[in-house]
Amino acid sequence: MMASARATSVSAYLDELAQQRRLSAHTVNNYRHDLDSLCTLIGELCGDCAFAAVDPAHIRRFVVQLHKSGLGGRSLARTLSAWRGFYRWLGEHGQATQNPVDSVRAPKSPKALPKALSPDEASRLLAADAEGLLEVRDQAIFELFYSSGLRLAELAALDISCLDDLLAGEVRVLGKRSKLRIVPVGSKAREAVTAWAALRGRLASADETALFVGQRGKRLGMRMIQLRLQRRGLTQGLPARVHPHMLRHSFASHVLQSSGDLRAVQEMLGHASIASTQVYTHLDFQHLAAVYDQAHPRAKRKPE
């Protein structure tokens, strides 16, 4: 019976996140996964006990279990954040008298820098000849990723109604927390999108509003975009598995290398905090360090 009550509370909380706070479906699904995990751990520990019966010692035990199962520090931090917000909501609704997650922190793990292509690798990725209909579409997608630093979900959600603005040199997207931003679109991307727009009618269903469509005439799914980009990277002989976020990282890193304008990059990426953008300064330093190692007389390794 209590397990059913826990599920009811979780559903009510997720509905509030989706309907009132307007979080994206992807974010809500992440919360659902984390809270399902909490319910499972509570059930394994004490069966039908209520959320209010959980204390900080229980939460620490859950963290240890998840860590042993392979979750790293960043994933655990995200999970604890989801639990902490949920318990805050339970308190506001009279279902808990304390927040047992407040005093619990995730174990630290080393920060991994985002993987980005070099400018030469990005050029190689985009240098393939677009011979068929699908290749023309893919070229427009990949150029737009690299030109504007869009997230995968943002690009997949673009409608044909954005075409006039896009071909005029900008694209409007709804980012995280439904925040609207306007991002410039470069000439190569505009050329590629123009070529695709001329052919889109051969694939798109009559009532389809999506800018990018698949072979069935409907909106192209995010998973298919990932697979097509991965395949392009392999055919172009790139050393790493290329994914959409790698092109977003490459866009940010290359713009920052050329301009040094961190605030502008923050705006174009749609980061709420400058701290999220500052990771690209580390990538920029890696690039400068590599140039130094190759160019400075005292940095060159002597032949053995």
Secondary structure as a PSIPRED ss2 file (coil, helix, strand):
# PSIPRED VFORMAT (PSIPRED V4.0)

   1 M C   1.000  0.000  0.000
   2 M H   0.000  1.000  0.000
   3 A H   0.000  1.000  0.000
   4 S H   0.000  1.000  0.000
   5 A H   0.000  1.000  0.000
   6 R H   0.000  1.000  0.000
   7 A H   0.000  1.000  0.000
   8 T H   0.000  1.000  0.000
   9 S H   0.000  1.000  0.000
  10 V H   0.000  1.000  0.000
  11 S H   0.000  1.000  0.000
  12 A H   0.000  1.000  0.000
  13 Y H   0.000  1.000  0.000
  14 L H   0.000  1.000  0.000
  15 D H   0.000  1.000  0.000
  16 E H   0.000  1.000  0.000
  17 L H   0.000  1.000  0.000
  18 A H   0.000  1.000  0.000
  19 Q H   0.000  1.000  0.000
  20 Q C   1.000  0.000  0.000
  21 R C   1.000  0.000  0.000
  22 R C   1.000  0.000  0.000
  23 L C   1.000  0.000  0.000
  24 S C   1.000  0.000  0.000
  25 A H   0.000  1.000  0.000
  26 H H   0.000  1.000  0.000
  27 T H   0.000  1.000  0.000
  28 V H   0.000  1.000  0.000
  29 N H   0.000  1.000  0.000
  30 N H   0.000  1.000  0.000
  31 Y H   0.000  1.000  0.000
  32 R H   0.000  1.000  0.000
  33 H H   0.000  1.000  0.000
  34 D H   0.000  1.000  0.000
  35 L H   0.000  1.000  0.000
  36 D H   0.000  1.000  0.000
  37 S H   0.000  1.000  0.000
  38 L H   0.000  1.000  0.000
  39 C H   0.000  1.000  0.000
  40 T H   0.000  1.000  0.000
  41 L H   0.000  1.000  0.000
  42 I H   0.000  1.000  0.000
  43 G H   0.000  1.000  0.000
  44 E H   0.000  1.000  0.000
  45 L H   0.000  1.000  0.000
  46 C H   0.000  1.000  0.000
  47 G C   1.000  0.000  0.000
  48 D C   1.000  0.000  0.000
  49 C C   1.000  0.000  0.000
  50 A C   1.000  0.000  0.000
  51 F H   0.000  1.000  0.000
  52 A H   0.000  1.000  0.000
  53 A H   0.000  1.000  0.000
  54 V C   1.000  0.000  0.000
  55 D C   1.000  0.000  0.000
  56 P H   0.000  1.000  0.000
  57 A H   0.000  1.000  0.000
  58 H H   0.000  1.000  0.000
  59 I H   0.000  1.000  0.000
  60 R H   0.000  1.000  0.000
  61 R H   0.000  1.000  0.000
  62 F H   0.000  1.000  0.000
  63 V H   0.000  1.000  0.000
  64 V H   0.000  1.000  0.000
  65 Q H   0.000  1.000  0.000
  66 L H   0.000  1.000  0.000
  67 H H   0.000  1.000  0.000
  68 K H   0.000  1.000  0.000
  69 S C   1.000  0.000  0.000
  70 G C   1.000  0.000  0.000
  71 L C   1.000  0.000  0.000
  72 G C   1.000  0.000  0.000
  73 G H   0.000  1.000  0.000
  74 R H   0.000  1.000  0.000
  75 S H   0.000  1.000  0.000
  76 L H   0.000  1.000  0.000
  77 A H   0.000  1.000  0.000
  78 R H   0.000  1.000  0.000
  79 T H   0.000  1.000  0.000
  80 L H   0.000  1.000  0.000
  81 S H   0.000  1.000  0.000
  82 A H   0.000  1.000  0.000
  83 W H   0.000  1.000  0.000
  84 R H   0.000  1.000  0.000
  85 G H   0.000  1.000  0.000
  86 F H   0.000  1.000  0.000
  87 Y H   0.000  1.000  0.000
  88 R H   0.000  1.000  0.000
  89 W H   0.000  1.000  0.000
  90 L H   0.000  1.000  0.000
  91 G H   0.000  1.000  0.000
  92 E H   0.000  1.000  0.000
  93 H C   1.000  0.000  0.000
  94 G C   1.000  0.000  0.000
  95 Q C   1.000  0.000  0.000
  96 A C   1.000  0.000  0.000
  97 T C   1.000  0.000  0.000
  98 Q C   1.000  0.000  0.000
  99 N C   1.000  0.000  0.000
 100 P C   1.000  0.000  0.000
 101 V C   1.000  0.000  0.000
 102 D C   1.000  0.000  0.000
 103 S C   1.000  0.000  0.000
 104 V C   1.000  0.000  0.000
 105 R C   1.000  0.000  0.000
 106 A C   1.000  0.000  0.000
 107 P C   1.000  0.000  0.000
 108 K C   1.000  0.000  0.000
 109 S C   1.000  0.000  0.000
 110 P C   1.000  0.000  0.000
 111 K C   1.000  0.000  0.000
 112 A C   1.000  0.000  0.000
 113 L C   1.000  0.000  0.000
 114 P C   1.000  0.000  0.000
 115 K C   1.000  0.000  0.000
 116 A C   1.000  0.000  0.000
 117 L C   1.000  0.000  0.000
 118 S C   1.000  0.000  0.000
 119 P H   0.000  1.000  0.000
 120 D H   0.000  1.000  0.000
 121 E H   0.000  1.000  0.000
 122 A H   0.000  1.000  0.000
 123 S H   0.000  1.000  0.000
 124 R H   0.000  1.000  0.000
 125 L H   0.000  1.000  0.000
 126 L H   0.000  1.000  0.000
 127 A C   1.000  0.000  0.000
 128 A C   1.000  0.000  0.000
 129 D C   1.000  0.000  0.000
 130 A C   1.000  0.000  0.000
 131 E C   1.000  0.000  0.000
 132 G C   1.000  0.000  0.000
 133 L H   0.000  1.000  0.000
 134 L H   0.000  1.000  0.000
 135 E H   0.000  1.000  0.000
 136 V H   0.000  1.000  0.000
 137 R H   0.000  1.000  0.000
 138 D H   0.000  1.000  0.000
 139 Q H   0.000  1.000  0.000
 140 A H   0.000  1.000  0.000
 141 I H   0.000  1.000  0.000
 142 F H   0.000  1.000  0.000
 143 E H   0.000  1.000  0.000
 144 L H   0.000  1.000  0.000
 145 F H   0.000  1.000  0.000
 146 Y H   0.000  1.000  0.000
 147 S H   0.000  1.000  0.000
 148 S H   0.000  1.000  0.000
 149 G C   1.000  0.000  0.000
 150 L C   1.000  0.000  0.000
 151 R C   1.000  0.000  0.000
 152 L H   0.000  1.000  0.000
 153 A H   0.000  1.000  0.000
 154 E H   0.000  1.000  0.000
 155 L H   0.000  1.000  0.000
 156 A H   0.000  1.000  0.000
 157 A C   1.000  0.000  0.000
 158 L C   1.000  0.000  0.000
 159 D E   0.000  0.000  1.000
 160 I H   0.000  1.000  0.000
 161 S H   0.000  1.000  0.000
 162 C H   0.000  1.000  0.000
 163 L H   0.000  1.000  0.000
 164 D H   0.000  1.000  0.000
 165 D H   0.000  1.000  0.000
 166 L H   0.000  1.000  0.000
 167 L H   0.000  1.000  0.000
 168 A C   1.000  0.000  0.000
 169 G C   1.000  0.000  0.000
 170 E E   0.000  0.000  1.000
 171 V E   0.000  0.000  1.000
 172 R E   0.000  0.000  1.000
 173 V E   0.000  0.000  1.000
 174 L E   0.000  0.000  1.000
 175 G C   1.000  0.000  0.000
 176 K H   0.000  1.000  0.000
 177 R H   0.000  1.000  0.000
 178 S H   0.000  1.000  0.000
 179 K C   1.000  0.000  0.000
 180 L E   0.000  0.000  1.000
 181 R E   0.000  0.000  1.000
 182 I E   0.000  0.000  1.000
 183 V E   0.000  0.000  1.000
 184 P E   0.000  0.000  1.000
 185 V C   1.000  0.000  0.000
 186 G C   1.000  0.000  0.000
 187 S H   0.000  1.000  0.000
 188 K H   0.000  1.000  0.000
 189 A H   0.000  1.000  0.000
 190 R H   0.000  1.000  0.000
 191 E H   0.000  1.000  0.000
 192 A H   0.000  1.000  0.000
 193 V H   0.000  1.000  0.000
 194 T H   0.000  1.000  0.000
 195 A H   0.000  1.000  0.000
 196 W H   0.000  1.000  0.000
 197 A H   0.000  1.000  0.000
 198 A H   0.000  1.000  0.000
 199 L H   0.000  1.000  0.000
 200 R H   0.000  1.000  0.000
 201 G H   0.000  1.000  0.000
 202 R H   0.000  1.000  0.000
 203 L C   1.000  0.000  0.000
 204 A C   1.000  0.000  0.000
 205 S C   1.000  0.000  0.000
 206 A C   1.000  0.000  0.000
 207 D C   1.000  0.000  0.000
 208 E C   1.000  0.000  0.000
 209 T C   1.000  0.000  0.000
 210 A E   0.000  0.000  1.000
 211 L C   1.000  0.000  0.000
 212 F C   1.000  0.000  0.000
 213 V E   0.000  0.000  1.000
 214 G C   1.000  0.000  0.000
 215 Q C   1.000  0.000  0.000
 216 R C   1.000  0.000  0.000
 217 G C   1.000  0.000  0.000
 218 K C   1.000  0.000  0.000
 219 R E   0.000  0.000  1.000
 220 L C   1.000  0.000  0.000
 221 G C   1.000  0.000  0.000
 222 M H   0.000  1.000  0.000
 223 R H   0.000  1.000  0.000
 224 M H   0.000  1.000  0.000
 225 I H   0.000  1.000  0.000
 226 Q H   0.000  1.000  0.000
 227 L H   0.000  1.000  0.000
 228 R H   0.000  1.000  0.000
 229 L H   0.000  1.000  0.000
 230 Q H   0.000  1.000  0.000
 231 R H   0.000  1.000  0.000
 232 R H   0.000  1.000  0.000
 233 G H   0.000  1.000  0.000
 234 L H   0.000  1.000  0.000
 235 T H   0.000  1.000  0.000
 236 Q C   1.000  0.000  0.000
 237 G C   1.000  0.000  0.000
 238 L C   1.000  0.000  0.000
 239 P C   1.000  0.000  0.000
 240 A C   1.000  0.000  0.000
 241 R C   1.000  0.000  0.000
 242 V C   1.000  0.000  0.000
 243 H C   1.000  0.000  0.000
 244 P H   0.000  1.000  0.000
 245 H H   0.000  1.000  0.000
 246 M H   0.000  1.000  0.000
 247 L H   0.000  1.000  0.000
 248 R H   0.000  1.000  0.000
 249 H H   0.000  1.000  0.000
 250 S H   0.000  1.000  0.000
 251 F H   0.000  1.000  0.000
 252 A H   0.000  1.000  0.000
 253 S H   0.000  1.000  0.000
 254 H H   0.000  1.000  0.000
 255 V H   0.000  1.000  0.000
 256 L H   0.000  1.000  0.000
 257 Q H   0.000  1.000  0.000
 258 S H   0.000  1.000  0.000
 259 S H   0.000  1.000  0.000
 260 G C   1.000  0.000  0.000
 261 D C   1.000  0.000  0.000
 262 L H   0.000  1.000  0.000
 263 R H   0.000  1.000  0.000
 264 A H   0.000  1.000  0.000
 265 V H   0.000  1.000  0.000
 266 Q H   0.000  1.000  0.000
 267 E H   0.000  1.000  0.000
 268 M H   0.000  1.000  0.000
 269 L H   0.000  1.000  0.000
 270 G C   1.000  0.000  0.000
 271 H C   1.000  0.000  0.000
 272 A C   1.000  0.000  0.000
 273 S C   1.000  0.000  0.000
 274 I H   0.000  1.000  0.000
 275 A H   0.000  1.000  0.000
 276 S H   0.000  1.000  0.000
 277 T H   0.000  1.000  0.000
 278 Q C   1.000  0.000  0.000
 279 V H   0.000  1.000  0.000
 280 Y H   0.000  1.000  0.000
 281 T H   0.000  1.000  0.000
 282 H H   0.000  1.000  0.000
 283 L H   0.000  1.000  0.000
 284 D H   0.000  1.000  0.000
 285 F H   0.000  1.000  0.000
 286 Q H   0.000  1.000  0.000
 287 H H   0.000  1.000  0.000
 288 L H   0.000  1.000  0.000
 289 A H   0.000  1.000  0.000
 290 A H   0.000  1.000  0.000
 291 V H   0.000  1.000  0.000
 292 Y H   0.000  1.000  0.000
 293 D H   0.000  1.000  0.000
 294 Q H   0.000  1.000  0.000
 295 A H   0.000  1.000  0.000
 296 H C   1.000  0.000  0.000
 297 P C   1.000  0.000  0.000
 298 R C   1.000  0.000  0.000
 299 A C   1.000  0.000  0.000
 300 K C   1.000  0.000  0.000
 301 R C   1.000  0.000  0.000
 302 K C   1.000  0.000  0.000
 303 P C   1.000  0.000  0.000
 304 E C   1.000  0.000  0.000
